[in-house]
Amino acid sequence: MKRIYKAHILYTKEKSRFEVLENGYIAVDDGGRVAGIATSLASLKTHCSSRCETSEAAAACDAQWHDVEVVDFGNRLLIPAMNDMHVHAPQVHNQGVAMDLELLPWLQNYTFPEEAKYADIHYAERMYRRFLHTQWLFGTMRSCVFGTIHTESTRLLMKLYQEAGMGAWVGKVAMNRNCPENLSEDVEAAIEGNEQLIAEFNQPDALVRPIITPRFVPSCTPELLKACGELANKYQLPVQSHLSENTSEIAWVQDLEKESTCYGDAYNRYGLFGQTPTIMAHCVWTSGNELEMMKRNRVMVAHCPTSNFNLSSGMAPVRTFLDEGLQVGLGSDISGGHDLNMFRMLTYAVQVSKMHYMLDHKNAFLTLSEVFWMATKSAGRFFGKVGSFEPGYEFDALVIDDEVLHPEEYSLLERLERFICVGDDRQITHRFCRGKEIKLPESYLLTTSGNLSK
């Protein structure tokens, strides 16, 4: 046994309710996985021993309890860490900028010019360190990340995640049409760059791995989409992209891919829609055949509420997705979204669902346990056994000191809700990823001039 942590523990095995252990204990093994969870040390030991299949294993388990360190966090909360299922790392400089445009003009006027700057590796390092620093502040320990078309800058981003000890699927973006010339890459070069990153980073159980990332159908020719699908199949890598975000975008896809029955089918025809694990961001206008195809192919939704509002895209029908059994996570989607704090995404997701409810009064709006589950256990499935404190799950966790929020006046669940709604990064005192405490590398600290060192 590596270590035991004591705190007020809250997590969601199921989306319908929280598990709450007042003054509970979690045992974490040498592999960074939860070995057991209980309300007392005695019951924790019994629980861990009961999971052993042989007497020899039980004896070995008992031996691990000698001199095991117990870390007592006192009156603090211990919760699973956050997962950001859709985020554009190179857009960090534009965060909170150009919030008065719709999707397509926003891409042309702000996003593409910014991403072109990542041909400069020095600029990329400065911005990517800023990005990871902010993710670390807010307790986001796993992410599905878009890079740019630039192989070296994407390699740098992956190495910085490795340095930080945080988990990520990182994608070198594929684009070769309807984009600036300096962000267009021919099919051969796109595949060659991806294969370089795959050779270097695609290791089993690695925290940082590559993901196949066609930006979206309008920016990829059929030849490039086909090549991306073949690459995903060849290396059995997951896929990420955008789907049915904006009505103008959907009409554009219908014009470009006339043989497709819907936007999702335009991916499906090229092996990019559940043939390997797939996450599609937004799905604001997904319904009918597209929804059925997502269910059949087990495609995951990354719900990005702030981005959908900021870019005038609409309100994703998340209650419908959950009722239909789709896997749903939450994404910040900067810089379409303006906030990298994933706890805010929980609040925004509830608010979006309430607006849906006000329109028809048919579908119940989302509950706190549902959005918490979406951000932790549901999202965590994309990384393996992540996002819960059940035995066998990787210990990704945050310790919350909410002393400034008057915890003595509230129940444990109310304390968690208040932190989600009105707390900030100053209340996060410890961050863990796969059992290792993640502390900010010195190279990420702000200098007195306000620029990141290095």
C-alpha positions in Angstrom: 0.0 0.0 0.0 1.4 3.3 -1.0 -0.6 5.7 1.1 -4.0 6.3 2.8 -5.8 9.6 2.7 -8.4 10.8 5.2 -10.9 13.5 4.4 -14.6 14.2 3.7 -14.9 12.1 0.5 -17.5 12.8 -2.2 -17.8 11.2 -5.6 -20.4 9.7 -8.0 -20.5 6.0 -8.8 -23.8 6.7 -10.6 -25.2 9.9 -12.1 -28.2 9.8 -9.9 -26.5 10.4 -6.5 -23.4 11.2 -4.6 -21.4 8.9 -2.4 -20.5 10.8 0.7 -18.1 9.5 3.4 -17.7 11.9 6.3 -14.2 11.5 7.7 -13.6 8.7 5.2 -10.4 6.9 4.1 -9.0 6.0 0.7 -6.1 3.6 0.2 -4.0 4.1 -2.9 -1.6 1.3 -4.1 1.8 1.6 -5.6 0.4 1.8 -9.1 -1.6 4.9 -8.3 -5.0 3.1 -8.1 -7.6 3.1 -5.4 -7.2 -0.1 -3.3 -10.2 0.6 -1.1 -12.4 3.2 0.4 -14.2 3.1 3.8 -15.4 5.0 6.8 -12.7 3.7 9.1 -9.3 2.3 9.0 -10.5 -1.1 10.3 -13.2 -1.5 7.7 -10.7 -0.2 5.0 -8.3 -3.0 5.9 -11.1 -5.6 5.9 -12.4 -4.3 2.5 -8.9 -4.4 0.9 -8.2 -7.9 2.2 -11.6 -9.2 1.0 -10.7 -8.4 -2.6 -7.8 -10.8 -2.5 -8.5 -14.0 -4.4 -6.0 -16.3 -2.6 -4.6 -16.6 1.0 -1.2 -15.7 -0.3 -2.5 -12.5 -1.8 -4.3 -11.7 1.4 -1.1 -12.2 3.4 0.8 -9.9 1.0 -2.0 -7.4 1.4 -1.8 -7.5 5.2 2.0 -7.0 5.0 1.4 -3.8 3.1 -0.4 -2.2 6.0 2.7 -2.1 8.2 4.0 1.4 8.5 1.7 2.7 5.7 1.5 6.5 5.8 -1.9 8.0 6.7 -2.3 11.6 5.4 -5.1 13.4 7.3 -6.6 16.3 5.4 -8.8 17.2 8.4 -12.0 19.1 7.5 -11.2 19.3 3.8 -13.1 17.8 0.9 -11.6 15.1 -1.3 -13.2 14.7 -4.7 -12.2 13.3 -8.2 -10.2 15.6 -10.4 -11.7 17.4 -13.4 -11.5 16.2 -17.0 -11.7 18.7 -19.9 -13.1 16.7 -22.9 -12.7 19.4 -25.5 -10.1 22.2 -25.5 -7.9 24.0 -28.0 -4.6 24.7 -26.3 -3.3 27.1 -29.0 -6.2 29.4 -28.4 -5.3 30.3 -24.9 -4.1 33.8 -26.0 -7.6 34.5 -27.4 -9.4 33.4 -24.3 -12.1 36.0 -23.5 -11.6 37.7 -26.9 -14.0 38.1 -29.8 -17.1 36.9 -28.0 -19.4 38.9 -30.3 -19.0 36.7 -33.4 -20.5 33.4 -34.7 -18.5 30.3 -35.3 -17.4 30.7 -38.9 -16.4 34.4 -38.9 -14.8 33.8 -35.5 -12.6 31.1 -37.0 -11.5 33.2 -40.0 -10.8 36.4 -38.1 -9.4 35.3 -34.8 -8.7 31.5 -34.5 -6.8 30.8 -37.7 -4.5 33.8 -37.4 -3.6 32.9 -33.8 -3.0 29.2 -34.6 -0.6 30.2 -37.5 1.7 31.7 -34.9 2.5 28.2 -33.6 4.9 27.7 -36.5 7.2 29.6 -34.1 8.2 27.0 -31.4 9.2 29.8 -29.0 5.8 31.4 -29.1 4.2 27.9 -28.8 6.2 27.2 -25.6 5.3 30.4 -24.0 1.6 30.0 -24.7 1.4 26.3 -23.9 3.1 26.8 -20.6 0.5 29.5 -19.8 -2.2 27.0 -20.9 -1.0 24.1 -18.7 -0.5 26.4 -15.7 -4.1 27.5 -15.9 -5.4 23.9 -16.2 -3.3 22.9 -13.2 -4.7 25.8 -11.2 -8.2 24.7 -11.7 -7.6 21.0 -11.0 -8.0 19.6 -14.6 -5.8 16.5 -14.6 -7.0 14.9 -17.9 -7.8 16.5 -21.2 -8.7 15.9 -24.8 -6.7 18.6 -26.6 -6.4 20.1 -30.0 -3.0 21.3 -31.0 -2.3 22.8 -34.5 -1.1 21.4 -37.8 2.5 22.0 -36.6 4.2 18.7 -35.7 7.0 20.3 -33.6 4.7 22.5 -31.6 2.4 19.5 -31.0 5.3 17.5 -29.8 6.3 20.3 -27.5 2.7 20.3 -26.0 2.9 16.6 -25.4 6.3 16.9 -23.7 5.0 19.7 -21.5 2.1 17.5 -20.4 4.6 14.8 -19.6 6.7 17.2 -17.6 3.7 18.4 -15.6 2.5 14.8 -14.9 -1.0 15.5 -16.2 -2.8 13.1 -18.6 -4.0 14.1 -22.1 -5.0 12.8 -25.5 -3.3 15.4 -27.7 -4.1 15.8 -31.4 -2.0 17.3 -34.3 -4.8 19.0 -36.2 -5.5 17.9 -39.8 -6.7 20.6 -42.3 -6.2 21.1 -46.0 -9.2 23.1 -47.3 -11.2 26.2 -46.4 -8.4 27.6 -44.2 -5.5 29.9 -44.7 -2.6 28.6 -46.8 -0.2 28.7 -43.9 -2.5 26.3 -42.0 -3.1 23.9 -44.8 -1.1 20.7 -45.0 -1.3 18.1 -47.8 -2.4 14.6 -47.0 1.1 13.0 -47.1 2.6 15.6 -44.8 -0.3 15.4 -42.3 0.0 11.6 -42.1 3.8 11.7 -41.8 3.6 14.2 -39.0 1.1 12.2 -37.1 3.1 9.0 -37.5 6.2 10.7 -36.1 4.2 11.6 -32.9 2.6 8.2 -32.8 6.0 6.5 -32.9 7.2 8.7 -30.1 4.2 8.9 -27.7 1.8 6.0 -28.4 2.9 3.8 -25.5 0.4 1.6 -23.6 -0.7 3.1 -20.3 1.1 6.4 -21.0 -0.5 9.4 -19.5 0.1 11.4 -22.7 -0.9 9.9 -26.0 -1.8 11.0 -29.6 -5.4 11.2 -30.8 -6.4 11.5 -34.5 -7.8 15.0 -35.0 -9.4 16.2 -38.2 -10.5 19.7 -37.3 -14.0 19.3 -38.9 -15.4 18.2 -42.2 -15.3 21.6 -43.9 -11.6 21.9 -43.4 -10.7 18.4 -44.6 -11.0 17.0 -48.1 -12.4 13.5 -48.5 -8.8 12.2 -49.1 -7.6 13.7 -45.8 -10.7 12.3 -43.9 -10.1 8.9 -45.4 -6.4 9.0 -44.5 -7.3 10.0 -40.9 -9.7 7.1 -40.6 -7.1 4.7 -41.9 -4.5 6.1 -39.4 -6.9 5.6 -36.5 -7.7 2.1 -37.5 -4.0 1.2 -38.2 -2.9 2.2 -34.7 -6.2 1.7 -32.9 -6.2 5.3 -31.8 -9.2 7.4 -30.7 -10.6 10.2 -32.8 -11.8 13.7 -31.8 -13.5 16.4 -33.9 -16.6 18.8 -34.0 -20.1 17.8 -34.8 -23.4 19.7 -35.5 -22.2 22.8 -33.6 -23.8 25.6 -35.7 -26.6 25.6 -38.3 -24.4 27.4 -40.9 -21.7 24.8 -40.4 -24.3 21.9 -40.9 -25.5 23.4 -44.1 -21.9 23.7 -45.3 -21.3 20.1 -44.6 -24.4 19.1 -46.4 -23.1 20.9 -49.5 -19.6 19.4 -49.2 -20.6 15.8 -48.5 -23.8 15.3 -50.5 -23.6 11.5 -50.2 -23.8 11.7 -46.4 -27.2 11.3 -44.7 -26.2 13.7 -41.9 -23.1 15.4 -40.5 -22.2 12.4 -38.4 -22.4 10.1 -41.4 -19.8 12.3 -43.1 -17.4 11.1 -40.5 -18.7 7.6 -40.4 -18.1 7.0 -44.1 -14.4 7.6 -43.5 -14.0 5.5 -40.3 -14.1 8.4 -37.9 -17.3 7.8 -36.0 -16.9 5.1 -33.4 -14.8 2.6 -35.3 -12.3 3.5 -32.6 -13.2 5.4 -29.5 -14.6 8.8 -30.6 -15.5 12.0 -29.0 -17.4 14.7 -30.8 -17.7 18.2 -29.4 -20.9 20.2 -29.2 -23.7 18.1 -30.9 -26.0 21.1 -30.4 -28.3 20.1 -33.3 -27.9 16.3 -33.1 -31.1 14.4 -33.4 -32.8 11.7 -35.5 -30.5 9.6 -37.6 -27.4 11.2 -36.3 -28.4 10.5 -32.7 -29.2 6.9 -33.5 -25.8 6.5 -35.3 -24.0 8.0 -32.2 -25.8 5.5 -30.0 -25.0 2.6 -32.3 -21.4 3.5 -32.6 -20.9 4.5 -29.0 -19.7 8.0 -29.9 -19.1 10.3 -26.8 -20.4 13.9 -26.6 -18.3 16.7 -25.3 -20.8 19.3 -24.1 -19.3 22.8 -24.2 -22.0 25.2 -22.8 -20.0 28.5 -22.7 -18.8 28.1 -26.2 -22.2 27.3 -27.5 -23.6 30.5 -26.0 -20.6 32.7 -27.0 -20.6 31.6 -30.6 -24.4 31.7 -31.0 -24.5 28.0 -31.7 -27.5 27.0 -29.5 -28.2 24.7 -26.6 -27.2 21.1 -26.7 -30.0 18.6 -25.7 -27.9 16.9 -23.0 -31.0 15.5 -21.1 -31.9 13.7 -24.3 -28.4 12.4 -24.7 -28.4 11.0 -21.2 -31.9 9.5 -21.5 -30.8 7.8 -24.7 -27.7 6.3 -23.0 -25.0 8.4 -24.7 -21.8 8.9 -22.9 -21.4 12.7 -22.2 -18.5 14.7 -20.8 -17.9 18.4 -20.4 -15.5 20.7 -22.3 -14.2 24.2 -21.8 -13.6 24.7 -25.6 -11.4 27.7 -25.2 -11.4 30.1 -26.9 -14.9 29.6 -28.1 -15.5 29.1 -24.4 -14.0 31.8 -22.2 -13.3 29.8 -19.0 -10.8 27.0 -18.3 -12.3 26.4 -14.9 -14.2 23.1 -15.4 -16.1 23.6 -12.2 -17.9 26.5 -13.9 -18.8 24.1 -16.7 -20.9 22.1 -14.2 -22.9 25.2 -13.3 -23.3 26.3 -16.9 -24.4 22.9 -18.0 -27.2 23.0 -15.4 -28.2 26.5 -16.6 -28.4 25.4 -20.2 -30.6 22.4 -19.3 -32.9 24.8 -17.4 -33.3 26.9 -20.5 -34.3 23.8 -22.4 -36.8 23.0 -19.6 -38.3 26.5 -19.9 -38.9 26.0 -23.6 -41.1 22.9 -23.3 -41.4 21.9 -19.6 -41.0 18.3 -20.7 -37.4 17.2 -20.0 -36.2 17.7 -16.4 -33.1 19.8 -16.1 -29.8 18.4 -15.0 -29.0 17.8 -11.3 -25.7 18.5 -9.6 -24.9 14.8 -9.3 -25.5 14.3 -13.0 -23.2 17.1 -14.1 -20.5 16.1 -11.5 -20.7 12.6 -12.9 -20.4 13.9 -16.4 -17.2 15.8 -15.5 -15.6 12.9 -13.6 -16.7 9.3 -14.1 -18.4 9.6 -17.5 -15.6 11.7 -19.0 -13.0 9.6 -17.3 -14.0 6.5 -19.2 -12.2 8.0 -22.2 -8.9 7.6 -20.4 -9.6 4.2 -18.8 -10.7 3.7 -15.2 -10.6 7.3 -14.3 -13.0 9.7 -12.5 -14.3 7.7 -9.5 -13.0 6.4 -6.1 -14.1 2.9 -6.7 -11.4 0.2 -6.2 -9.3 -0.2 -9.3 -9.8 3.4 -10.5 -6.8 5.6 -11.0 -6.5 8.1 -8.1 -7.1 11.4 -9.8 -8.2 13.7 -7.0 -8.4 17.2 -5.6 -8.3 18.4 -2.0 -10.6 21.4 -1.4 -10.1 23.7 1.6 -13.3 25.7 1.7 -12.6 27.4 5.1 -13.3 30.8 3.6 -16.8 29.7 2.5 -18.0 29.1 6.1 -18.2 25.3 5.9 -19.6 25.0 9.5 -22.9 26.3 8.2 -23.5 23.7 5.5 -23.7 20.0 4.9 -20.9 18.2 3.0 -22.9 18.2 -0.2 -23.8 21.9 0.2 -20.1 22.7 0.8 -19.2 21.0 -2.5 -22.0 22.8 -4.4 -20.9 26.1 -3.0 -17.3 25.5 -4.0 -18.4 24.6 -7.5 -20.5 27.7 -7.8 -18.5 30.4 -5.9 -15.1 28.9 -5.1 -11.9 29.2 -7.2 -8.5 27.7 -7.6 -7.3 29.2 -4.2 -9.3 26.5 -2.4 -7.6 23.6 -4.2 -4.7 22.7 -2.0 -3.6 19.3 -3.5 -3.9 17.8 -7.0 -3.3 14.1 -7.9 -3.1 12.3 -11.2 -2.7 8.5 -11.2 -1.8 8.6 -7.5 1.0 11.1 -7.8 0.7 14.6 -6.3 1.0 17.1 -9.1 2.8 20.2 -8.1 3.5 23.1 -10.4 6.9 22.9 -12.0 9.1 26.0 -11.3 9.3 26.7 -15.0 5.5 27.5 -15.0 5.7 30.2 -12.3 4.9 33.7 -13.2 7.7 36.2 -13.2 7.2 39.7 -11.7 6.7 41.1 -15.2 3.7 38.9 -15.7 5.4 36.6 -18.3 6.0 33.0 -17.8 9.6 32.0 -17.2 11.4 30.1 -19.9 
